[in-house]
Amino acid sequence: ETIDEIAGMAKVMREKSARIDIDGPLLDTCGTGGDETGSFNVSTCAAFIAAGAGARVAKHGNRAMTSRCGSADVLEALGVDLTLDAQTVARSIREVGVGFMFAPSHHSAMKHAAPVRKDLGVRTMFNILGPLTNPAGAPNQVMGVFKPDLVALQAHVLQVLGSRHVMVVHGADGLDEITVSGDTDVAELREGRVTQYRVNPAQFGLAVSSIAAIRVESVDAAKAMLLAVLADTPGAARDIVAMNAGAAIYVSGIAPTLEAGVKRATEVIASGAARAKLDQLVGFSRSARP
């Protein structure tokens, strides 16, 4: 598929989605998934840290299709109600600073495709389209992709779709995140231009660690790892989340550089502000039930 073809499909899905109407800058941290590494929910955890730093997060996500635990699975395990309607999610973003948009509730195409995708258990075009179809049209985004060929491609697609500041990332180890095990390829869209470069944990003063340290076998294990990070438990999980949350803080315009974003992320984790955002989202989603 070409840039224009993918952008065209994404535009149609955006137009047909149950839209979230909210003004002002918004951030998403939704990746493609499908990287087959078995890692815990790094970008979901990063969303709470970005919110704790002051970003307004419109988090788009789904249940696991090719992995053990999708963003919707871990958030549900943490107590977040996935069934909130578009207006209530918009209120969550305004009042809490973070809201979760469960993809099948906003995209009828994804709802009908979900059982087939789950049965197939392999990557499909929906892995590529999912992060491009944020129902709130979030113009700032950190998007992980499952193969290196997609890094520049997705950045150029988002350029066509009118995104403002985006980082598309792929770890050399295959991870669809900024990885803790070595180099990560980045395509950054900023002010209408796409630039490509690499980042490494060392440039943020972090240790290089094996991704075995962030693998999980179940939803419960993913939940435990996410909570450990938000409790400021040292290790590879906290480090990888700090890098990805730092990128989110940077593309949100809260930090002037990626390095400053990572530093801010570590401060937000240590302060307890990120855990507070999770607790607020859980509380809001429970009280918002009819």
C-alpha positions in Angstrom: 0.0 0.0 0.0 1.2 3.5 -0.8 1.1 6.5 1.5 -2.0 7.9 -0.2 -3.8 4.6 -0.2 -3.3 4.1 3.6 -4.1 7.8 4.3 -7.3 7.3 2.2 -8.4 4.3 4.2 -7.6 6.0 7.5 -9.7 9.1 6.4 -12.7 6.9 5.6 -12.4 5.2 9.0 -12.1 8.5 10.8 -15.1 9.9 9.0 -17.2 6.8 9.9 -16.1 6.6 13.5 -18.0 7.7 16.6 -16.1 11.0 17.0 -14.9 12.5 20.2 -15.4 16.3 19.9 -12.9 18.1 22.0 -10.9 21.3 21.3 -7.3 22.0 22.0 -4.1 19.9 21.8 -4.5 16.1 22.2 -2.1 13.2 22.5 -2.3 9.5 21.6 0.2 6.8 22.4 -1.4 4.0 20.3 0.9 1.6 18.5 0.3 -1.0 15.8 0.9 -4.0 18.1 1.8 -7.2 16.3 5.4 -7.1 17.3 5.3 -10.6 18.8 7.6 -9.8 21.6 5.2 -10.4 24.5 6.0 -7.1 26.2 3.7 -5.5 28.7 1.7 -2.4 27.9 4.4 0.3 27.7 2.4 2.9 25.7 -0.6 2.5 28.0 1.5 3.1 31.0 3.2 6.0 29.3 -0.2 7.7 28.7 -0.7 8.1 32.5 2.7 9.7 32.9 2.1 12.1 30.0 -1.2 13.0 31.6 0.6 13.5 34.9 2.9 15.9 33.1 0.0 18.0 31.9 -0.8 16.5 28.5 -4.4 15.8 27.5 -4.5 12.2 26.4 -7.0 10.6 24.0 -5.8 7.0 24.3 -7.1 4.8 21.5 -6.7 1.0 21.9 -8.1 -2.5 21.7 -8.0 -5.9 23.2 -5.1 -8.2 22.4 -5.3 -9.6 18.8 -1.8 -11.1 18.5 -0.4 -10.6 22.0 -1.3 -11.7 25.5 -2.6 -8.4 26.7 -3.9 -5.4 24.8 -4.4 -1.9 26.2 -8.1 -2.6 26.7 -7.4 -5.8 28.6 -5.0 -4.2 31.1 -7.2 -1.1 31.6 -10.2 -3.3 32.3 -8.1 -5.4 34.8 -7.2 -2.1 36.5 -10.9 -1.2 36.8 -11.5 1.2 33.9 -14.9 0.8 32.3 -14.5 0.2 28.5 -18.2 0.8 27.7 -18.3 4.6 28.1 -19.9 6.5 25.2 -18.1 9.2 23.1 -19.5 12.1 25.1 -18.4 10.6 28.4 -14.9 9.8 27.1 -14.7 13.5 26.0 -15.7 14.5 29.5 -13.0 12.2 30.9 -10.3 13.9 28.8 -11.5 17.3 29.9 -11.9 16.5 33.6 -9.2 13.8 34.3 -6.7 14.7 31.5 -7.0 11.2 30.0 -9.7 9.1 28.4 -9.8 5.7 26.7 -11.4 5.1 23.4 -12.1 1.4 22.9 -11.7 0.9 19.2 -14.7 -1.5 18.5 -17.0 1.1 20.2 -15.9 3.8 17.8 -15.2 1.9 14.6 -18.0 -0.5 13.5 -15.5 -2.0 10.9 -13.2 -3.0 13.8 -16.1 -4.4 15.8 -17.0 -6.8 13.0 -13.4 -7.7 12.2 -12.3 -8.3 15.8 -13.4 -12.0 16.1 -11.8 -12.8 12.8 -8.6 -11.0 13.7 -8.5 -12.9 17.1 -9.0 -16.2 15.4 -6.3 -15.5 12.8 -3.8 -14.4 15.5 -1.6 -12.7 12.8 -1.1 -9.1 11.8 -3.6 -7.5 9.4 -4.1 -4.2 7.7 -6.0 -3.1 10.9 -2.7 -3.1 12.8 -1.5 -0.4 10.5 -4.8 1.5 10.3 -5.7 1.3 14.0 -3.2 4.0 15.3 -4.1 6.2 12.3 -7.8 6.4 13.1 -7.9 8.1 16.5 -11.6 9.1 17.0 -10.6 12.4 18.6 -8.2 13.2 15.7 -5.3 13.6 18.2 -2.6 15.7 16.3 0.2 14.7 18.6 1.2 11.1 18.7 3.9 8.5 19.6 3.3 5.5 17.4 5.2 2.3 17.7 5.2 0.0 14.6 6.0 -3.7 14.1 8.5 -3.5 11.3 11.2 -0.9 10.2 9.6 -0.4 6.8 6.6 1.3 8.5 8.6 3.9 10.4 8.9 6.6 7.6 5.7 5.4 5.9 3.4 6.0 8.9 5.1 9.4 9.5 4.3 10.4 6.0 0.8 9.1 6.2 0.2 11.2 9.4 1.7 14.1 7.5 -1.0 13.7 4.8 -3.7 13.3 7.6 -2.6 16.7 9.1 -0.9 15.6 12.3 1.1 18.2 14.0 4.0 16.6 16.0 4.5 12.8 15.8 7.2 10.3 16.6 6.9 6.9 14.8 9.3 4.3 16.4 10.6 0.8 16.0 13.2 -0.9 18.1 16.0 -2.9 16.5 14.9 -5.8 18.6 11.4 -5.7 16.9 9.6 -3.9 19.7 6.9 -1.4 18.6 8.1 1.0 21.3 11.3 3.0 22.0 13.3 0.0 23.2 15.5 -0.4 26.3 17.7 -3.1 24.6 19.5 -0.9 22.1 18.8 1.3 19.1 15.4 2.6 18.0 14.6 3.9 14.6 12.5 7.2 14.7 10.7 9.2 12.1 9.6 12.5 13.6 7.0 14.7 11.9 7.3 18.3 13.1 6.1 21.5 11.5 5.3 19.6 8.3 8.7 18.0 7.9 9.7 14.4 8.5 13.2 13.7 9.9 14.7 10.3 10.6 17.3 9.4 13.3 18.1 6.8 16.0 17.9 6.9 19.8 19.5 4.7 22.4 18.9 4.4 26.2 22.4 5.7 26.9 21.6 9.2 25.6 19.0 9.4 28.4 21.4 8.1 31.0 19.5 4.8 31.2 20.9 1.2 31.2 20.6 -1.1 28.3 18.5 -4.1 29.3 17.2 -7.3 27.7 13.5 -7.1 26.6 13.1 -10.4 28.5 12.7 -8.2 31.6 9.5 -6.6 30.2 7.8 -9.8 28.9 4.6 -10.9 30.5 2.5 -14.1 30.2 -0.9 -12.9 31.3 -3.1 -9.9 31.8 -2.5 -10.1 35.6 1.3 -10.0 35.0 0.9 -7.0 32.7 -1.2 -5.2 35.3 1.4 -5.9 38.1 4.2 -4.6 35.9 2.3 -1.4 35.0 1.5 -0.7 38.7 5.2 -1.4 39.7 6.3 1.2 37.2 3.8 3.8 38.5 5.1 3.0 42.0 8.6 4.0 40.8 10.1 0.5 41.0 13.6 0.7 39.4 14.4 -1.6 36.5 13.9 -2.1 32.7 10.2 -1.6 32.8 10.4 1.8 34.4 13.2 2.8 32.0 11.4 1.8 28.9 8.2 3.6 30.0 10.2 6.7 30.9 11.6 6.9 27.4 8.2 6.4 25.7 6.5 8.7 28.1 9.3 11.2 27.5 8.6 11.1 23.8 4.9 11.7 24.5 5.7 14.7 26.7 8.0 16.0 24.0 5.5 15.7 21.1 2.8 17.3 23.4 5.0 20.5 23.5 5.5 20.2 27.3 9.2 19.5 27.0 11.5 21.3 24.5 13.6 18.2 23.6 13.2 14.5 23.8 15.9 14.3 26.6 14.0 16.9 28.6 10.8 14.9 28.1 12.4 11.7 29.5 13.7 13.7 32.5 10.2 15.1 33.1 8.7 11.6 32.8 11.0 10.2 35.5 10.0 13.2 37.8 6.3 12.5 37.2 6.6 8.8 38.0 8.6 9.6 41.2 6.0 12.2 42.3 3.1 9.8 42.2 1.2 12.1 39.7 1.0 9.3 37.1 -0.5 6.8 39.5 -2.9 9.5 40.6 -4.1 9.9 37.0 -4.8 6.1 36.8 -6.8 6.3 40.0 -8.7 9.3 38.8 -9.6 7.6 35.5 -10.8 4.5 37.3 -12.9 6.6 39.7 -14.3 8.7 36.9 -15.2 5.7 34.7 -17.0 4.0 37.7 -19.0 7.1 38.6 -19.9 7.8 35.0 -21.8 4.5 34.6 -25.5 5.1 34.2 
